[in-house]
Amino acid sequence: MQNLAFALRLVGVAWIVQVINMMLGYGLNAFGIRPGDPYGLLGVFAAPFLHGGWDHLIANSMTAVVLITMICWSGRRVFWRSSLIILLASGVGTWLIGGAGTVHVGASGMIYGWVAFLITRGLFTKKLSQLAGGVVVLLLYGSLWTGILPTDQAISWQGHLCGALAGILAAWLMPKMPTATRAVRTAGRASLGM
C-alpha cells in the first residue's frame, strides 16, 4: 500500500501542474522539450509533468501509477535511480532527434522507459522474479510498442522511442551500480584486511 500511495502522490504533482497549466491557457507547455534549442533542454525536467489536456494526463496517470508501484516493489532507490536515468536519457534523446520547431510534453517518455525497464531488467539481473514481472508487464503493455513508430504527427514518437531505449539502458546499468549492501560488505572486508 505504501508504494501505491507513493505513486499516487507523485502522479498527483502532474495533476496540480495540469490545473495551473489549464488556468494559464496551457502556457506552461512552452517549457516542454524543444529540440535543438539550448533553452529547450530545461524541458527534460519539466515535460513529464506537463500535458496537452486532461485526456492526455488521465491516460498517462493510470499507467504511471501501476508502473511506479511495480518498480517500487524493488525499493525506492531502484525507482529513483532508474527514473533518473530514464528522465535524462529519454529527454536528451528527444531533444536530439525531435523535429525542429516542435514542443514535446507529457510523461510518455517516462512511461515507455518504465515499461522497457520492467520488461528487460530480468535479462540483466538473471532474477526469475524480475523475468516473470517482465512477462506480466509485456502482456499488460505490449501494445504500447506501436507508439514508437512515426504514425501520428501529434504524438511524440521520438519521446516514446527514446523513453524505451532509456528504460533498456537503465535496466542494463542498474545491476552495475553499487548498492548500500555491497558498499557495507566491501567496507567490512577492508576493515578485516581481506
C-alpha positions in Angstrom: 0.0 0.0 0.0 2.9 2.4 0.7 4.2 2.0 -2.8 0.7 2.7 -4.3 0.4 5.8 -2.0 3.8 7.0 -3.1 2.9 6.5 -6.8 -0.4 8.4 -6.3 1.4 11.3 -4.6 4.0 11.5 -7.4 1.3 11.5 -10.2 -0.7 14.0 -8.1 2.1 16.5 -8.8 1.3 16.3 -12.5 -2.4 16.9 -11.7 -1.6 20.0 -9.7 0.6 21.2 -12.6 -2.2 20.5 -15.0 -4.7 22.6 -13.1 -2.2 25.5 -13.1 -1.4 25.0 -16.7 -5.0 25.0 -17.7 -5.7 28.2 -15.8 -2.8 29.7 -17.8 -4.1 28.6 -21.1 -1.5 25.8 -21.4 1.2 28.4 -21.4 3.4 26.2 -19.3 3.8 23.8 -22.2 6.3 26.2 -23.6 8.6 24.7 -21.0 8.5 21.3 -22.7 11.3 19.8 -24.6 12.1 22.0 -27.6 14.5 20.0 -29.9 17.7 21.8 -30.9 17.0 24.9 -28.7 19.5 25.1 -25.9 16.8 26.5 -23.6 14.6 23.6 -24.7 16.8 21.3 -22.6 15.1 22.6 -19.5 12.1 20.7 -20.8 13.9 17.4 -20.0 12.9 18.0 -16.3 9.6 19.8 -16.9 8.0 17.8 -19.8 6.9 14.7 -17.7 4.7 17.0 -15.6 3.2 18.9 -18.5 0.3 17.6 -20.6 -1.6 18.7 -23.6 -5.0 18.2 -22.0 -7.0 16.2 -19.5 -7.3 13.1 -21.7 -3.5 13.0 -22.1 -3.0 13.3 -18.4 -5.6 10.7 -17.4 -4.2 8.2 -19.9 -0.6 8.7 -18.6 -1.7 8.8 -15.0 -3.3 5.4 -14.8 -0.4 3.6 -16.4 2.2 5.6 -14.4 0.6 4.6 -11.1 0.8 0.9 -12.0 4.4 1.1 -13.2 5.7 3.2 -10.4 4.1 0.8 -7.9 5.7 -2.2 -9.6 9.2 -0.6 -9.7 8.9 0.4 -6.0 8.5 -3.2 -5.1 12.2 -3.5 -5.6 12.8 -0.4 -3.4 12.6 3.3 -3.7 16.3 3.5 -4.5 15.7 1.4 -7.6 12.8 3.6 -8.6 14.8 6.9 -8.2 17.9 5.6 -9.9 16.1 4.0 -12.8 13.8 7.1 -13.2 16.7 9.5 -13.2 18.5 7.5 -16.0 15.2 7.3 -18.0 14.4 11.0 -17.5 17.8 12.2 -18.6 18.4 9.7 -21.5 14.8 10.0 -22.9 14.7 13.8 -22.6 18.1 14.4 -24.1 17.4 11.8 -26.8 14.1 13.6 -27.7 15.9 16.9 -27.7 18.4 15.5 -30.2 16.1 13.7 -32.7 12.8 15.6 -32.3 11.6 17.8 -35.1 12.7 21.4 -35.3 10.1 23.9 -34.0 8.2 21.2 -32.0 7.5 21.1 -28.3 7.3 17.7 -26.5 5.3 17.4 -23.3 3.9 14.5 -21.3 5.0 11.6 -19.2 5.0 9.2 -22.1 8.8 9.1 -22.3 8.9 8.1 -18.7 6.1 5.5 -19.2 7.8 3.9 -22.1 11.1 3.9 -20.1 9.5 2.3 -17.1 7.8 -0.4 -19.3 11.1 -1.2 -21.0 12.9 -1.2 -17.7 10.5 -3.7 -16.2 10.5 -5.9 -19.2 14.2 -6.1 -19.7 15.8 -5.8 -16.2 15.4 -9.5 -15.5 17.5 -10.3 -18.6 20.4 -8.3 -16.9 19.9 -9.4 -13.3 19.1 -13.0 -14.1 16.5 -13.0 -11.3 13.5 -15.2 -12.0 11.0 -12.9 -10.2 12.1 -10.0 -12.4 11.9 -12.1 -15.5 8.4 -13.1 -14.5 7.5 -9.5 -13.8 8.8 -8.5 -17.2 6.5 -11.0 -18.8 3.5 -9.6 -16.9 4.4 -6.1 -18.0 4.8 -7.2 -21.6 1.4 -8.8 -21.5 -0.2 -5.7 -20.0 1.5 -3.0 -22.0 3.0 -4.8 -25.1 0.6 -2.9 -27.4 2.4 0.3 -26.5 5.2 -0.5 -28.8 3.3 0.7 -31.8 3.8 4.2 -30.3 7.5 4.2 -31.2 6.6 4.4 -34.9 6.0 7.8 -36.6 2.3 7.2 -37.3 0.8 10.5 -36.0 2.4 13.9 -36.1 0.6 14.9 -32.9 2.2 12.2 -30.9 5.9 12.3 -29.9 7.1 9.0 -31.2 10.6 10.4 -30.6 9.8 10.7 -26.9 8.4 7.1 -26.9 11.3 5.6 -28.7 13.9 7.5 -26.6 12.0 6.5 -23.5 12.0 2.8 -24.4 15.7 2.9 -25.2 16.4 4.8 -21.9 14.5 2.1 -20.0 16.7 -0.6 -21.5 19.8 1.5 -20.7 18.5 1.8 -17.0 18.0 -2.0 -16.8 21.5 -2.6 -18.1 23.1 0.0 -15.8 21.2 -0.8 -12.6 23.0 -4.1 -11.8 26.3 -2.4 -12.3 25.6 0.4 -9.8 26.8 -0.1 -6.2 24.1 -0.7 -3.6 24.3 0.1 0.1 24.6 -3.6 0.8 27.6 -4.1 -1.5 29.2 -1.0 -0.1 28.8 -2.3 3.5 30.2 -5.7 2.5 33.2 -4.1 0.8 33.9 -1.8 3.8 33.6 -4.8 6.1 36.2 -6.8 4.1 38.6 -3.8 4.0 38.4 -3.4 7.8 39.2 -7.1 8.2 42.2 -6.8 6.0 40.7 -9.1 3.2 
